[in-house]
């Protein structure tokens, strides 16, 4: 009989982290991944001599209090080397401008009309003060907070662009709270997850933090103050996890789960095309919206909630350039916010081995309009790059396209984010659709820290 303590469905970053935690806690674990490779959106591979990631990434919150740092400190045998992410810029027809990070920056941001800057600064200050004094802004959209009849189209494009990059949705679906967090004015941490539930000092700690938010608005010098990039690419994180795995972990790739076996409202195992496997608990790290495909007779309300999950697709175009190309002689990322907005990142500036000697590798990430066909989106995106960087076509040595779902659930006002626990006993959810804090690898890590808290509470793990 194929019996394990835990089965992890999905070998992406959240599934691998969960398997590491469980195995380090003495559990025999099986990981089932439907694809050939592990890591999914957290991986790297080589195209024509260039090492590309699965989309541009910045790893947030690696200092004390961050979820990935907590997991690395407590469960990794080997920790990858991370380097400072650098700066964020806005690309204009006249070159690069630093992304504003404080009130002074918004007021002097000459890429937008002066009147618009004053309105944005006033609205930003008003909303942050309201939040500090207890107003819930998680359901208040960015769109609602600004008088659009009095603002320019450039300001609308600017606001919409940053909303898409922070939440995956437009400013009508992005909350003010999400913008504050993404802008670095509101800190997130795992303090609540790892603190004792009866710790009376936690709420005092949270209130004390709020006092600093308005002062941060006045003097927030660097939006990327706690953002990093793995020196050897995203694959370095996956490799570190795999290196740290005890021998009690078994991993099967090219193995798709067909059914999650449930008896008396309790998980018993999973079945694949080839076999069935049984366990005391299942950690589900695939798309939460797909759970009804694997389990019959889920509660109607839970199915209704899962149908509220919103997602977005992104297109990344990786360009290998035959020469250094001076437009990308910086460390960090840049945003083009006008027609066909994108986020660009010259990652070979972090590690010259990502590109052949003397060449450069740059990733450009675009939101995909799902009303358009994919080939049209690719053409428009590529043409935008040629427009924004005149003469770049003379240096293009390699072109590689990726279509990804960067977050399994977009953090939108009317969307749904799953809880760690499900209506089925001993079935748990991890991933970027099980936590709404931060983005990407950090968000996945938050969900695993939440899992640890639940499993400790239930006595399933004790370390």
Secondary structure, 3 states (H helix, E strand, C coil): CCEEEEEEECCEHHHHHHHHHHHHCCCCEEEECCCCCCECCCCEEEECCEEEECCCCCEECCCCCCHHHHHHHHHCCCCCCEEECCEEEEEECCEEEECCCCHHHHHCCCCCCHHHHHHHHHHHHHHHHHHHCCCCCCCCECHHHCCHHHCCHHHHHHHHHHHHHHHCCCCCCCEHHHHHHHCCCCCCCCHHHHCCCCCCHHHHHHHHHHHHHHHHHHCCCCCCCCEEEECCCCHHHHHHHHHHCCCCEEEECCCCEEEEEEECCEEEEEEECCCEEEEEEEEECCCHHHHHHCCCCCCHHHHHHHCCCCCCCEEEEEEEECCCCHHHCCCEEEEECCCCCEEEECHHHCCHHHCCCCCEEEEEEEECCCCCCHHHHHHHHHHHHHHHCCCHHHHEEEEEEEEECCCCCCCCCCCCCCCCECCCECEEECCCCCCCCCCHHHHHHHHHHHHHHHHHHCCCCCC
